[in-house]
Amino acid sequence: MRALRLSLLLAAAGALVILLRLFGDVASFAGLVAILAGTVFSAPYAPPPDAPGRGWWTMLASGTAITIVGGALSLVAETAGGLLAVLGCVLVAIAVALGFPTRSEGG
């Protein structure tokens, strides 16, 4: 469970960096990489497709995809891309909150 916690924290930190935009484009790109890495590293811990509670990882993956599309779109249309990136980061943050394992889950 430690690896899952670290993966989700990595994704949350990336989303926070993108949402705050305090450090410029390079930091936002690093935040995007952090979200992607957190999503990939948390994939082995996602519940099976038929198990209850699968929604958090699906939301995390969807938020990651929307953030990537928003980042690419912001190179052409800054407003639309920025709105998509914000939407994706909010989904990532919600997914991290839902998927973060608690102490009672064996961690």
N, C-alpha and C positions, 0 to 999 in steps of 0.2 A: 504494500500500500504506500510505502514511502515514495516509490517511483511515480505512482499516480499523483500523489500530492505535489511532487516537484514539477511534474508535467503540467498540471493544472495551474500551479502558481506561475510557471513560465508563460503560459498562454494569457493569464490574467495580467501579468506585468506588461506583456506586449500590447494588450488592448488598452491598458492605462496610458502607456506612452503615446499611442496613436490618438487616443481621445484628448489628451492634454495638449499635444503639439507644442510642448515647451522647448524642444531641442532641435527643431528643424526637420528637414526631409531625411537626412541620414538616420536620425534616431527613429523616425517613423518607419523607414524601411527595416531597421533592426527590430522594431516592434512587430512588423509583419512577419519577419522570419521567426521571431519568438512564438507568435501565435501558431504558425505552421508547425514548428518543431513541437510545441506543446500538444498539438492535436495528433501528430504522428506518434509521439511517444506515449500518449494516453490510449491509443487505439487497442493495444492488447488487453486493456482493462475494461473495455466497453462490454456491457452485457450482451449476451447472444440476441439475435434478432427477435426471437419469440419470448424473451424474458421481460418481465415488468421492469420498468425503470430504464429502458433503453433510450428514452427521449433526451437525456442530458447529452449523450455523445452525438446523437444526430443533430442536436442544436449546436453543439460545438463545431462539428464539421461544416454545417450550413453557414454558421457565422464566419468561419475561416474562409470559406469559398466566397461569400459576399464581400468580405474585407479585401480579398485578393482582387476581385473584379472591380471593387471601388477604387483600390489603389491604381490599377491600370487605367481605369476610366478617368481618374483625376488628372492624368497626364494630358488628356484631350479636353475634357469638360470638368473643370475644377469643382464646381458646385455639385453637380450630380455625383461625381466620384467621391467627394467628401461626404455627402449624405449617405451613400451606400457604405462607405467605410465606417461611419458612425453606427449605422444600423448593424453591421457585422460585428463591430466591437461590443455593442450592447448585448447581442446574442451570445457572444463568447463569454462575457461577464456573467450573464444569467446561467449559462451552461456550467461554468466553473462553480458557481454557488450551488447548483443542484447536484453536480457530480462529485463534489469534494467529499471524500470519505470522512466519516466521524469516528471517534474513538470506539464507539460501540460496534462498528463494522469490522472489527478485528485488526485495527491498526496500531 
